[in-house]
Amino acid sequence: MLEFLQDYNLIPFHLSLLALIVLSMAETIGYYFNIRPTEFLKTLSPKKLTDSPLLNVKFSKTLIVVFLLMNFSFAGYFLQLCVFAQQKAFLPAYYLMIPALIIAVFFTVFMIHCLDQVIKPTLTKQQVSLLGRLATISSGNARPGFSAQARVRDSFGQLHYVQVEPEFGELEFQSQIILIRLKKSHYIAKKISKSNNLFNMENHQ
């Protein structure tokens, strides 16, 4: 066991697991003292990254970092153990860091998507003003009982990502819609036909 912990070919994955433990402890302790380390990290993150649709989730973005660190370390251990089972020796870490990172990103995105589907979003008063506004389906297709993500701007120009579903039919990816009603955790939307006058203003000029 001691040799496993001290093997330098496993150091990157040990460090990832250690960072996960330290981050979890810091967040837990900081919660009680109202000092959140991840809030400091947010100020250092590029705005394009924090505003990315991929990171627009209904839970704390800290979990994304936790998932990534956890998946990276586990993927690294798994690959190294597979190599050890055949060669009775570990590969140099630099051979496996990129494959481990790719696997980690894949499983992190999968876990984010699954968790985001089961957590109900917290609706704010500002979101009520989105009723009657035009939006665009930005992720997947929506049909009754299965929502999809749509992007919409409020009256102040602020971009929002909301879950929508139609009363009937299907709302395809990139289709133009209008938000007509709020239903619990999502909006009911209606597809705007391409033949609608909204898209043919030039014909009336």
C-alpha positions in Angstrom: 0.0 0.0 0.0 2.8 2.4 0.9 4.5 1.7 -2.4 1.3 2.5 -4.2 1.1 5.9 -2.5 4.7 6.7 -3.1 4.9 5.6 -6.8 5.8 8.8 -8.8 3.8 7.6 -11.8 0.6 8.0 -9.7 1.5 11.4 -8.3 -0.8 13.5 -10.6 -3.7 11.4 -9.7 -2.8 11.5 -6.0 -2.6 15.3 -6.2 -6.0 15.4 -7.9 -7.6 13.3 -5.2 -5.8 15.5 -2.5 -7.1 18.7 -4.2 -10.6 17.2 -4.1 -10.3 16.5 -0.3 -8.9 19.9 0.4 -11.5 21.7 -1.6 -14.3 19.7 0.0 -13.0 20.5 3.5 -12.4 24.2 2.7 -16.0 24.5 1.4 -17.5 22.7 4.3 -15.6 24.8 6.9 -16.0 28.0 4.9 -19.8 27.5 4.9 -20.0 27.9 8.6 -17.8 31.0 8.6 -19.4 32.5 5.5 -16.1 32.3 3.6 -16.3 30.4 0.4 -13.0 29.6 -1.4 -14.8 29.0 -4.6 -16.2 32.5 -4.6 -12.6 33.7 -4.9 -12.0 31.3 -7.8 -15.0 32.7 -9.6 -13.5 36.1 -9.7 -10.4 34.7 -11.3 -12.3 32.7 -13.9 -12.8 34.2 -17.4 -16.2 35.6 -17.9 -16.7 33.7 -21.1 -16.1 30.5 -19.2 -18.5 31.2 -16.3 -21.2 32.4 -18.8 -20.8 29.3 -20.9 -24.1 27.4 -21.6 -22.4 24.2 -20.5 -21.8 25.7 -17.0 -25.3 27.2 -16.8 -26.6 24.6 -14.3 -29.1 24.6 -11.5 -26.6 23.6 -8.9 -23.4 25.0 -7.4 -20.6 25.1 -10.0 -18.3 23.9 -7.2 -19.7 20.4 -7.9 -18.4 20.6 -11.5 -14.8 21.1 -10.2 -15.4 18.2 -7.7 -16.7 15.9 -10.4 -13.7 16.8 -12.7 -11.1 16.2 -10.0 -12.8 13.0 -8.9 -13.1 11.6 -12.4 -9.6 12.5 -13.3 -8.1 10.7 -10.4 -10.3 7.6 -10.8 -9.6 7.5 -14.5 -5.9 7.7 -13.9 -6.0 5.0 -11.3 -8.1 2.8 -13.6 -5.8 3.1 -16.6 -2.6 2.6 -14.5 -4.1 -0.5 -12.9 -5.1 -1.9 -16.3 -1.5 -1.4 -17.4 -0.1 -2.9 -14.2 -2.3 -6.0 -14.6 -0.6 -6.7 -18.0 3.0 -5.4 -17.5 3.4 -5.6 -13.7 4.6 -2.0 -13.8 3.0 1.5 -14.1 3.4 3.6 -17.2 5.0 7.1 -16.8 2.2 9.5 -15.8 2.7 11.8 -18.8 1.5 9.0 -21.1 -1.9 8.7 -19.3 -2.6 12.2 -18.2 -4.3 13.3 -21.5 -6.4 10.1 -21.9 -7.4 10.4 -18.2 -8.4 14.0 -18.7 -10.5 13.2 -21.8 -12.3 10.4 -19.8 -12.7 12.8 -16.9 -14.3 15.5 -19.0 -16.6 13.0 -20.7 -17.9 11.6 -17.4 -18.1 15.1 -15.8 -20.3 16.4 -18.7 -22.4 13.3 -18.4 -22.8 13.7 -14.6 -23.6 17.4 -15.0 -26.3 16.6 -17.5 -27.9 13.9 -15.4 -27.8 16.0 -12.2 -29.2 19.1 -14.0 -32.1 17.1 -15.3 -33.3 16.0 -11.8 -32.8 19.2 -9.9 -35.6 21.7 -10.2 -34.5 25.2 -10.9 -35.1 28.0 -8.4 -37.3 30.6 -10.2 -36.8 34.2 -9.4 -39.2 37.1 -9.7 -37.1 38.4 -12.6 -37.8 35.3 -14.6 -41.6 36.0 -14.5 -40.9 38.9 -16.8 -39.8 36.4 -19.5 -43.4 35.6 -20.3 -44.3 36.6 -23.8 -40.7 37.0 -24.9 -39.1 35.3 -27.9 -36.5 32.6 -27.3 -34.4 30.0 -29.1 -34.0 26.3 -28.3 -30.3 26.0 -27.5 -30.1 22.3 -26.4 -31.9 19.3 -27.6 -35.6 18.9 -28.6 -38.6 19.5 -26.4 -41.9 17.6 -26.4 -44.7 17.3 -23.9 -43.2 15.8 -20.7 -39.6 16.3 -21.8 -38.2 19.8 -21.6 -35.2 21.4 -23.4 -33.0 24.4 -22.7 -33.8 27.7 -24.4 -32.0 31.0 -24.3 -34.0 34.3 -23.9 -33.2 37.9 -23.1 -35.2 39.9 -20.6 -36.2 43.5 -21.0 -32.8 44.6 -19.7 -30.9 42.6 -22.3 -29.8 40.0 -19.7 -29.4 36.5 -21.2 -31.3 33.6 -19.4 -31.3 29.9 -20.0 -34.6 28.3 -19.1 -36.3 24.9 -19.5 -39.2 24.8 -21.9 -41.7 22.3 -23.3 -44.6 22.6 -25.7 -48.3 21.9 -25.0 -48.2 19.5 -28.0 -46.0 18.7 -30.9 -42.2 19.2 -30.7 -39.8 22.1 -30.4 -36.7 21.3 -32.5 -33.2 22.5 -31.8 -32.6 26.1 -32.9 -36.3 26.7 -33.4 -37.8 30.1 -32.6 -40.4 30.0 -29.8 -42.4 32.3 -27.5 -42.9 31.8 -23.8 -46.6 31.7 -23.1 -47.0 30.3 -19.6 -45.0 29.3 -16.5 -45.6 25.8 -15.2 -43.8 24.9 -11.9 -40.1 24.5 -12.9 -40.3 25.3 -16.6 -42.0 27.4 -19.2 -44.7 26.3 -21.7 -43.7 27.6 -25.1 -45.2 27.8 -28.6 -43.2 27.5 -31.8 -43.2 30.4 -34.1 -43.8 29.4 -37.7 -41.3 30.7 -40.3 -44.2 32.1 -42.2 -45.1 34.2 -39.3 -45.2 38.0 -39.9 -42.4 38.4 -37.4 -40.1 36.9 -39.9 -41.6 38.6 -43.0 -41.4 42.3 -41.9 -39.6 43.1 -45.2 -42.6 42.0 -47.2 -44.8 44.7 -45.6 -42.4 47.5 -46.2 
